[in-house]
Amino acid sequence: MLSVILITKNEAHNIAECLASVAFADEWIVVDSGSRDETVAIAKQHGAKVSVTSDWPGFGKQKNRALDLATGDWILSIDADERVTPELAAEIKAAIAQTNTNLSANVFYMPRRTSFCGQWIDHCGWSPDRVVRLFRRGTARFNDNLVHESLHMVASKAGIQHLKSPLLHNSYPTPNHYWDKLKIYSEAWAAQKYARGEQTGIVRALLASVVAFIRSYIIRLGFLDGGLGFVVCQMQAQATFYKYFQLYYLTALKRKLQEQEGA
C-alpha cells in the first residue's frame, strides 16, 4: 500500500493537479496549516484525508505530522507544486513491487526538474537535483528544521536506489512566486540560525551573495540556460544576501535591546 503525504497552505491553484498526478496511490494525506482558500475542500474532493493544524512548527515537523497519519507500507512525499509524470508513476509502482519481493531497497532517490517562468532550468545548481521522496515506512523521518527540511534514515538497513524519471517542480510560474517563497524561506532560515546562536555581518552577506552568483552562473553552468539562467542566478544571489541580512538584523536587534536594558 502506498500513501502520499503533503503539507499545504493556500494551494488551491496547485492541489488538484498535484493529487491527480498521484491518483495511482492508495491513500492521500494532506496536513494543512490554515488555508484561507479552497485547498482543503479541493483535497477532500480528490479523496484525500485532511488534517488542519492551528500552529506552524516548521516544515520538518509538519511533514512528520503527515507521515504519522499515513498508514501505507510505502510513503511518497511530495509538495503541492510538484507533479508525478506517468513515467515516474510507472517506475514507482515497479520499484515497490520489486522491493516487496526481494527487499533490495527501502529508500529511493528521484531526479527533480524545476521550471522558472515557463522555462525548465537545467543548470544553475537546480539540476541535477536528486531528492529522496519514496521510502518504506519506518526507514526515514524528516528532521526538525524550520526550513530546508530533509529525510534522515532511521533504519540501519535502508538500502538506497535511484529512479530515472524526473519529478516535475512547477515552483516559480512568475517572478512574484519566487520572491514570495524567498521571504518565507529566508526569514525561517535566519530564525533557525539565530536560535542556534549564529551571527553574521553586512560584509559576509555581500560576499556570500557574490559567491552564490559565481557558483550558480559559472561553476554550475547557469549561462547555458540563456537569459533566464542569468536571471535565476542573479535572483539566487539576492536571495543569499537577503537571508544573511535577515540574520544580521536579528543579531543587531538583540544587541540593541541588550544595550537598552543595560543603560
C-alpha positions as CSV (number, residue, x, y, z in Angstrom):
1,M,0.0,0.0,0.0
2,L,1.3,3.4,-1.0
3,S,0.5,6.6,1.0
4,V,1.1,10.0,-0.5
5,I,1.8,12.8,2.1
6,L,1.9,16.5,1.6
7,I,1.6,19.7,3.6
8,T,-0.3,22.7,2.3
9,K,-1.3,26.3,2.9
10,N,-3.3,28.3,0.3
11,E,-2.5,25.8,-2.5
12,A,-5.9,25.8,-4.2
13,H,-4.2,26.6,-7.6
14,N,-2.0,23.6,-7.3
15,I,-3.6,20.9,-5.2
16,A,-6.0,19.4,-7.7
17,E,-3.3,18.8,-10.4
18,C,-0.9,17.5,-7.8
19,L,-3.3,14.9,-6.4
20,A,-4.4,13.9,-9.9
21,S,-0.7,13.1,-10.7
22,V,-0.6,10.6,-7.8
23,A,-4.0,9.1,-8.4
24,F,-2.3,5.7,-8.6
25,A,-1.6,5.7,-4.9
26,D,-3.8,4.0,-2.3
27,E,-4.0,6.9,0.3
28,W,-3.5,10.6,0.3
29,I,-2.7,12.5,3.5
30,V,-2.9,16.3,3.5
31,V,-1.9,18.3,6.5
32,D,-3.0,21.9,6.1
33,S,-1.8,24.9,8.2
34,G,-4.9,27.1,8.0
35,S,-5.5,27.8,4.3
36,R,-7.8,30.7,3.6
37,D,-8.7,29.4,0.1
38,E,-10.3,26.2,-1.2
39,T,-7.3,24.0,-0.6
40,V,-9.0,21.8,2.0
41,A,-12.2,21.4,0.1
42,I,-10.4,20.5,-3.2
43,A,-8.2,18.0,-1.4
44,K,-11.2,16.3,0.1
45,Q,-12.9,16.2,-3.3
46,H,-10.0,14.2,-4.6
47,G,-10.2,11.7,-1.8
48,A,-7.5,13.0,0.5
49,K,-7.7,12.6,4.2
50,V,-7.2,16.2,5.5
51,S,-5.9,17.3,8.9
52,V,-5.9,21.1,9.7
53,T,-3.4,22.3,12.2
54,S,-3.7,25.5,14.3
55,D,0.0,26.1,14.5
56,W,3.1,26.1,12.3
57,P,6.0,24.2,13.8
58,G,8.2,24.4,10.7
59,F,8.5,22.3,7.5
60,G,10.2,19.3,9.0
61,K,7.8,18.8,12.0
62,Q,4.8,19.5,9.8
63,K,5.8,16.8,7.3
64,N,6.3,14.4,10.2
65,R,2.8,15.0,11.2
66,A,1.6,13.9,7.8
67,L,3.9,10.9,8.0
68,D,2.5,9.9,11.3
69,L,-1.1,9.9,9.8
70,A,-0.2,7.7,6.9
71,T,-1.0,4.0,7.1
72,G,0.7,2.6,4.0
73,D,3.8,0.4,3.9
74,W,5.3,2.8,1.5
75,I,5.4,6.7,1.7
76,L,5.7,9.1,-1.2
77,S,6.3,12.7,0.0
78,I,5.6,15.5,-2.5
79,D,4.8,19.2,-2.5
80,A,1.7,20.8,-3.9
81,D,3.7,22.4,-6.7
82,E,5.2,19.1,-7.8
83,R,3.9,16.6,-10.4
84,V,4.5,12.9,-10.8
85,T,4.6,12.1,-14.5
86,P,3.1,8.8,-15.9
87,E,6.7,7.6,-16.5
88,L,7.7,8.3,-12.9
89,A,4.5,6.7,-11.6
90,A,5.3,3.5,-13.5
91,E,8.8,3.5,-12.0
92,I,7.4,4.0,-8.5
93,K,5.0,1.1,-8.9
94,A,7.6,-1.2,-10.3
95,A,10.1,-0.3,-7.6
96,I,7.6,-1.1,-4.8
97,A,6.6,-4.4,-6.5
98,Q,10.3,-5.3,-6.9
99,T,11.4,-4.4,-3.4
100,N,8.4,-6.1,-1.8
101,T,9.6,-9.2,-3.4
102,N,13.4,-9.2,-2.8
103,L,13.8,-6.4,-0.2
104,S,16.6,-4.9,-2.2
105,A,15.9,-1.2,-1.2
106,N,13.8,0.8,1.2
107,V,14.7,4.3,0.1
108,F,14.6,5.8,-3.4
109,Y,16.0,9.0,-4.9
110,M,14.5,10.6,-7.9
111,P,15.7,13.5,-10.1
112,R,13.7,16.7,-9.9
113,R,13.3,19.2,-12.7
114,T,12.3,22.8,-11.8
115,S,10.8,25.4,-14.1
116,F,11.1,29.2,-13.8
117,C,8.6,31.5,-15.6
118,G,7.7,28.7,-18.1
119,Q,11.3,27.5,-18.8
120,W,12.9,24.4,-17.5
121,I,16.2,25.3,-15.8
122,D,18.8,22.6,-16.4
123,H,21.8,24.1,-14.7
124,C,22.3,27.0,-12.1
125,G,22.5,24.4,-9.3
126,W,18.9,23.5,-9.9
127,S,19.7,20.4,-11.9
128,P,20.7,17.7,-11.3
129,D,18.6,17.8,-8.2
130,R,18.2,14.4,-6.6
131,V,15.7,14.2,-3.8
132,V,14.5,11.3,-1.5
133,R,10.8,11.1,-1.7
134,L,9.9,7.4,-1.8
135,F,10.7,5.2,1.2
136,R,9.4,2.3,3.2
137,R,7.6,3.1,6.4
138,G,9.9,3.1,9.4
139,T,13.1,3.7,7.5
140,A,13.2,7.5,7.5
141,R,11.8,10.6,9.1
142,F,12.1,14.3,8.5
143,N,14.5,16.4,10.6
144,D,13.1,19.3,12.7
145,N,14.4,22.1,10.5
146,L,12.1,25.1,10.2
147,V,13.1,25.3,6.5
148,H,15.1,23.1,4.0
149,E,14.0,20.0,5.8
150,S,15.4,16.7,4.7
151,L,14.8,13.0,5.4
152,H,17.1,11.2,7.8
153,M,17.5,7.5,7.6
154,V,16.4,5.8,10.9
155,A,16.8,2.2,9.9
156,S,20.3,0.6,9.7
157,K,19.4,-1.4,6.6
158,A,17.8,1.3,4.5
159,G,19.2,0.3,1.1
160,I,19.1,3.1,-1.4
161,Q,18.3,3.1,-5.1
162,H,17.7,5.7,-7.8
163,L,14.8,6.2,-10.1
164,K,15.3,7.7,-13.5
165,S,12.2,9.6,-14.5
166,P,12.1,13.2,-13.1
167,L,9.7,14.7,-10.6
168,L,8.4,17.9,-12.1
169,H,8.6,21.0,-10.0
170,N,6.5,24.0,-11.1
171,S,7.5,26.2,-8.3
172,Y,8.0,29.6,-9.9
173,P,5.5,30.3,-12.7
174,T,6.0,34.1,-12.1
175,P,8.8,36.2,-10.5
176,N,6.4,37.0,-7.7
177,H,6.2,33.3,-6.7
178,Y,10.0,33.3,-6.3
179,W,10.0,36.5,-4.2
180,D,7.1,35.2,-2.0
181,K,8.9,32.0,-1.3
182,L,12.2,33.8,-0.8
183,K,10.7,35.9,2.1
184,I,9.3,32.8,3.8
185,Y,12.4,30.6,3.5
186,S,14.9,33.4,4.2
187,E,13.2,34.5,7.4
188,A,12.8,30.9,8.6
189,W,16.5,30.2,7.7
190,A,17.6,33.3,9.7
191,A,15.4,32.5,12.7
192,Q,16.8,28.9,12.7
193,K,20.4,30.2,12.6
194,Y,19.7,32.8,15.2
195,A,18.2,30.3,17.6
196,R,21.4,28.3,17.3
197,G,23.5,31.3,18.3
198,E,25.0,32.1,14.9
199,Q,25.8,35.7,13.8
200,T,26.8,37.5,10.7
201,G,27.7,40.9,9.3
202,I,27.0,43.0,6.2
203,V,30.3,42.2,4.6
204,R,29.7,38.5,4.9
205,A,26.2,38.9,3.4
206,L,27.7,40.8,0.4
207,L,30.5,38.3,-0.1
208,A,28.0,35.4,0.2
209,S,25.8,36.9,-2.5
210,V,28.8,37.3,-4.9
211,V,29.9,33.8,-4.3
212,A,26.4,32.5,-4.8
213,F,26.2,34.2,-8.2
214,I,29.7,32.9,-9.3
215,R,28.9,29.4,-8.2
216,S,25.5,29.2,-9.9
217,Y,26.2,31.1,-13.1
218,I,29.8,29.9,-13.9
219,I,30.7,26.8,-11.9
220,R,27.2,25.3,-12.2
221,L,26.9,26.5,-15.8
222,G,23.9,28.7,-15.4
223,F,24.9,30.6,-18.5
224,L,23.8,27.6,-20.6
225,D,20.2,28.4,-19.6
226,G,20.3,31.6,-21.5
227,G,18.7,34.8,-20.4
228,L,16.5,33.2,-17.7
229,G,19.6,31.4,-16.5
230,F,21.2,34.8,-15.7
231,V,18.0,36.0,-14.1
232,V,17.8,32.8,-11.9
233,C,21.5,33.2,-10.8
234,Q,21.0,36.9,-10.1
235,M,17.9,36.2,-8.0
236,Q,19.7,33.5,-6.1
237,A,22.5,36.0,-5.3
238,Q,19.8,38.4,-4.0
239,A,18.2,35.6,-2.0
240,T,21.5,34.8,-0.4
241,F,22.1,38.4,0.6
242,Y,18.6,38.7,2.0
243,K,18.8,35.7,4.3
244,Y,22.2,36.7,5.7
245,F,21.0,40.3,6.1
246,Q,17.9,39.0,8.0
247,L,20.2,37.1,10.3
248,Y,22.3,40.3,10.8
249,Y,19.2,42.2,11.6
250,L,18.1,39.7,14.3
251,T,21.6,39.8,15.8
252,A,21.7,43.7,15.7
253,L,18.3,43.9,17.2
254,K,19.2,41.7,20.1
255,R,22.4,43.7,20.7
256,K,20.4,46.9,20.7
257,L,17.8,45.6,23.2
258,Q,20.6,44.4,25.5
259,E,22.2,47.8,25.4
260,Q,18.9,49.5,26.3
261,E,18.4,47.1,29.2
262,G,21.9,47.8,30.5
263,A,21.5,51.6,30.2
